[in-house]
Amino acid sequence: MSVARQVVVEADGGSRGNPGPAGYGAVVIDPATGEPLAEAAEYIGVATNNVAEYRGLIAGLEAAKALFPDAGDALRVHVRMDSKLVVEQMSGRWKIKHPDMKPLAARAAAILPPSSVTYEWIPRAQNKHADRLANEAMDAGRDGRQWEASASTAALDAPSARTPSTTLPPVQGPPGDQAAGAARARAALAAARGAAAPEGLFPMPGAAETPEAGVAAETTEASLSEAPAEAGGEPTDAHPAPQQPAGTPQTGWGSAPDLGAPATLVLLRHGETALTPEKRFSGSGGTDPELSAVGRGQAERAAEHFAALGTVQEIVSSPLRRCRETAAAVAARLGLDVRIDEGLRETDFGAWEGLTFGEVRERYGDDLTAWLASPDTAPTGGGESFAEVAERVAAARDRLVARYAGRTVLLVTHVTPIKTLVRLALGAPPEALFRMELSAASVSTVAYYGDGNASVRLLNDTSHLR
C-alpha cells in the first residue's frame, strides 16, 4: 500500500530582459518541519519570464515525484508561486492563450494526477528560496556554466524558520484575493458585538442620482491642481451626489453579507508623452501623441511591477495611442490580450488641445473661467464638458464591473477618467478633484462589491517608478 506523503513545492523563474537570459528555481519542502528536501535550478538560455516560471513549476513537480516514487496517488503536492499567471492557469481559472505556454502547462499537468496538486499564489517576499535559486541559475549562465546544487547558498537566504504545518493550507478563492477574509472579519466583528453595527456607519450615497463631472479635474498631461488659484478662486455651486454602480449599498459592517470577490479596477495612467513635461492639454481631440522615451521606460517599469504582483487578470485600454502603448508593455510581460474600451478615452479639449493652461487663459479667458465654474460647460470649439465625460466614464465603469465581477482588471487610461472614477467611488463633490494629484504612470485602485459599495484602495502610487 502506498504511503501518504504531503510536500510543498515553491517555484520561480526569471528573465533578465523578458525575453533575455533566463533561469528557474524550485525547492521541495516538508510542511511538517519547514525543511527543504530537494532543490532544482537551471539556466535555460534566452526565454521570457513566463516560460521560466513554468519551467520552475515542472522542475519542482518532477523533484517531488522523484523523492517519493512509491507514493503513487497518495502523494499530495501544494505548489506555492508568486506568478499568478501560472497559478491561475494551472488551477483552470484562466485560459492559456499563448502558444509557448500551452505545451509547458500540459507537461506540468501530466507529471502528477490533477487531484494530487493544489496551487496557491504568494507574494514574492514569501518565495525567496526559489527566487534565489533562479537568480543563481541566471548568474551561472552569465558566467558560461550551469548551476550546481553543491555551490548553492539559496537556503541561507530563505526564511530561517518556515511555519511548520501537518496539513497543507487550503486554497480558497482566487490567489491573493482578500474579499473572503474581509467578509469573515465583518462576521467576527458582528459576533463580538452581539448586534449589527449602528446605522450610518460609513454611509454611501444613493444610486439614483445623475453623475456629475469634476469641475476642476486635472486636464493637462501633468497636474493642474493649481488651476483654481490661477482662475481666481474655486467654484462654490453645489452639485447632486454622484452615481454609484447598480444595487442598494449596505451601510455598516456588522450586517454585511459575504459579497464574494469584488471587481477590482486597477487604474494605470499612461506614461509620459512629449506634452507631459510642458503641461499641455492633451485629450482625445488632438494629435494623439506617442509615448516619449521617458514614457516607454515608465511603461516597462509598470509592467515589471504588475508581473511581480501577479494579480492582474485582464487588461482594458483607452483607444488613444499613449495608453495602447503602455498597455502593450504590460500585456507582453503578463501574456495577456488588451481589450479597447472607448469609454476610457480622455476628454476632448476642443481648441485648447496642445496649449498650456496659461495660453488658454490668455486666448480664451472668459471660456476658461466658465469651464472652471461649471461641469456642464465645454471647452472652446466644441470639446466635451466634464459632465459628458463623467456620464461616459460611469457607463464604462458599469460595463466593466458587470463583465469582470470577482476579477482584477488593469485599466490603462488618462487623468480625467481616473479622477472621475475615484471621485464617484468616494461619493465626493466635484471640487474634491482639486485635491487629487495624479502622476504619469501612477497606479490607483478601486474595488466594486455586489451590493453597490465601492472601496478606494490606492491613489497615485508611483513607488514602482523609483
Steps between C-alpha positions, in 0.01 A plus 500: 500500500630849412613720786320835510740792468447875490753749371512866404664613176614862468605595148605811314653609172652817365628666185744789482345674204171313446596342271859477613739273690266291713502241775277327749514370854288261704514357851305211654413562866379275780186678630535341842847639570547776240827341391604486132509143363629570149609791283505545123620785281613545141610768257279455190643757258290780354135477604216704652409524866191288446690220329756499782225490764335202333837325476545558874160346569584195287834452678336527841228246421753259350722536808208429732403191302860375495527533879210262558481268199296242694237742627292481181162670533562549873746784433351843561686807372410857588662744256578852615608757238507878465389472136126542501494424129635148556289442812177611333565309177599178675198531732275516193366848567680673214521390139844433358521707183872539434639223276822479703306434821269221381759220465666599827168495687416162348839364603453624858147355519622157389759454776251417776123434504312833504330402826841471668608862440363825642621853424538816706620846405744659748675839502854503364635571848375157607665325207860599574651151489378422148573855385858469623542167322377656174745788538784259573415317178499824301830606657649164401380544144653845486833345597473227237421211736202313640366522855637245748310397812819459698585869453154638578447737791130558428388327818703749704304790350164333555298558821687333786190333637192430292183442695460122534165352410380142507240570230519696180333843510161511327465706183192719515407731215731673256861528620561825678131586536408664829122504468434177688727606784330837521161333515615272781635804686164673469322191631742477792443864588124450492525193723723682746260789526198272518311731266521677167708813473304823548329648199694766319849356552691595183177581309516506122305733270186367336507353151220703348687823436632614165882497475668835485854571388781657696502873438874513537626153420859499379493565129853541377764233454636587846326654802264798496431483871599868508232593246250651751756756619587594143134532412430730791335268748322169531142441382249498785180373336370169636433192289297180549655191657688284250359179359617166638493163321161329492373355827401629842814552707517351847587727790728384777707187540319288753204394282685485170475166319793318343488670162776294347795641311450854369566620148832676558596770251870581510534842336830564324558841351700478177868592488632841401476647150689801365212718626513380859796700638365810325162461674298535183136401450506163331164334459325291239458783250867580437799336335484168692871508599711191557697425816831679536819312593425583864144375458614172347732448796211569738285247316769234534535566872124475539511169313767370736290614796187315390696191407645493850159547662337231289148631563384637162267265313379723213618818327273770353632817336390835371518509118755784502853411397679589823275264693517221245881515508503493881251212508699306240812511718310351794316247285825372349638436848184330629412304187152659482294657223390867504134595458420856383215696660404835346356616831850526648628766260604843627284813478483678164641843582395662172703808400710467816676183384878547507487825699623563853260621768656845482458514121134405529445766767663760276307408182168376637481652846120530525445149367754359746334677794159364399646151454655502847174620652272231362539134398235559235717747305707366211842634393520747214432355158261217584692282742344283773369631828601316815136404551507319166830333589366384838194347337717317248745377766219387734347297215838339427545425871163325518579289192838398636380425852226275362733327254784442745315425825742337743805570284790745504518715186768748398351811336759705312349844462540873566484766772133598462354147485710383798414802714135466406491133601665580833268793567189298423623214716551737793169675449695825505386836356655626175737739676667202672687445175707811577648302788630204296847462354538255211846444355596338170502118526351515849277224637165539678256226597125482559310182599127463421286261706176327413291724727603817316767611745835617366830506689793720399809299589780699340558842346794631295752232598830559320724277712561270201662787311770570760 
